[in-house]
Amino acid sequence: MTLETVLVVAAALFAVGLYGAISQQSFVMLMMGLELMINGALLALIALWALSTGGNPQGQMLAIVFMTVMAIEMALGFALITNVYRVRRADITEKLRKLKG
């Protein structure tokens, strides 16, 4: 696969994620859009790193650390969403007018 193909796929992932994050009102769909955006950026980062370093494993290690941080961030986000739903019964962003309890 060429670099251009990988970058086009990464841009498509980012664009679909951006559309999902902007157009949806559901918290879960918003988080899924953010996840797609991060995955697109990570794919572009890995592709550019592999081209510039010739397969140096340091770039792969950075990507693994980045994916670990991304998974932790998504787990915390879903925990917050679950807590908001339990306390306020709000499953879409429009139901939350104020965040102060």
Legacy VTK file of the C-alpha trace (Angstrom):
# vtk DataFile Version 3.0
C-alpha trace
ASCII
DATASET POLYDATA
POINTS 101 float
0.000 0.000 0.000
1.334 3.429 -0.838
1.550 6.363 1.523
-1.082 8.269 -0.426
-3.592 5.434 -0.034
-3.036 5.219 3.702
-3.350 8.996 4.096
-6.594 9.018 2.079
-8.011 6.294 4.336
-6.867 8.240 7.415
-8.495 11.418 6.098
-11.710 9.512 5.381
-11.748 8.097 8.923
-11.174 11.550 10.356
-13.905 13.085 8.163
-16.471 10.431 9.097
-15.584 10.893 12.763
-15.890 14.667 12.496
-19.304 14.354 10.866
-20.392 11.903 13.570
-19.152 14.137 16.379
-20.813 17.260 15.000
-24.121 15.885 13.753
-25.135 13.491 16.532
-26.797 14.401 19.812
-26.382 11.065 21.529
-23.451 10.846 23.920
-22.455 7.405 22.667
-22.440 8.494 19.015
-20.447 11.592 19.972
-17.822 9.412 21.660
-17.741 7.081 18.656
-17.114 10.055 16.373
-14.265 11.212 18.568
-12.834 7.699 18.542
-12.884 7.622 14.730
-11.182 11.001 14.568
-8.412 9.846 16.883
-8.005 6.605 14.920
-7.653 8.546 11.665
-4.991 10.786 13.171
-3.179 7.763 14.601
-3.228 5.979 11.244
-1.716 9.024 9.537
0.915 9.307 12.271
1.934 5.661 11.915
2.068 5.879 8.114
4.216 8.998 8.138
6.490 7.591 10.824
7.005 4.334 8.929
7.919 6.259 5.774
10.315 8.678 7.450
12.210 6.207 9.675
12.211 3.117 7.502
10.369 0.925 10.010
12.151 2.006 13.187
10.332 0.367 16.137
10.332 3.585 18.181
7.409 4.899 16.127
5.469 1.704 16.698
6.024 2.004 20.431
4.752 5.575 20.369
1.627 4.387 18.561
1.016 1.675 21.162
1.370 4.201 23.987
-0.972 6.559 22.146
-3.585 3.810 21.690
-3.342 2.937 25.396
-3.954 6.540 26.399
-6.840 6.693 23.920
-8.452 3.585 25.432
-8.161 5.020 28.951
-9.672 8.309 27.799
-12.621 6.545 26.176
-13.207 4.401 29.266
-13.320 7.517 31.449
-15.640 9.225 28.973
-18.080 6.324 28.976
-17.931 6.198 32.791
-18.880 9.884 32.925
-21.690 9.345 30.422
-23.020 6.437 32.477
-22.942 8.549 35.619
-24.749 11.452 33.924
-27.431 9.052 32.700
-27.908 7.522 36.149
-28.177 10.877 37.914
-30.142 12.938 35.381
-31.655 10.388 32.961
-30.121 12.380 30.100
-29.014 10.352 27.106
-28.676 13.179 24.580
-26.773 16.428 24.829
-29.883 18.618 24.583
-31.241 17.320 27.892
-28.289 18.766 29.794
-28.906 22.473 30.135
-26.495 22.922 32.994
-23.744 20.748 34.402
-23.713 22.143 37.921
-25.628 19.850 40.284
LINES 1 102
101 0 1 2 3 4 5 6 7 8 9 10 11 12 13 14 15 16 17 18 19 20 21 22 23 24 25 26 27 28 29 30 31 32 33 34 35 36 37 38 39 40 41 42 43 44 45 46 47 48 49 50 51 52 53 54 55 56 57 58 59 60 61 62 63 64 65 66 67 68 69 70 71 72 73 74 75 76 77 78 79 80 81 82 83 84 85 86 87 88 89 90 91 92 93 94 95 96 97 98 99 100
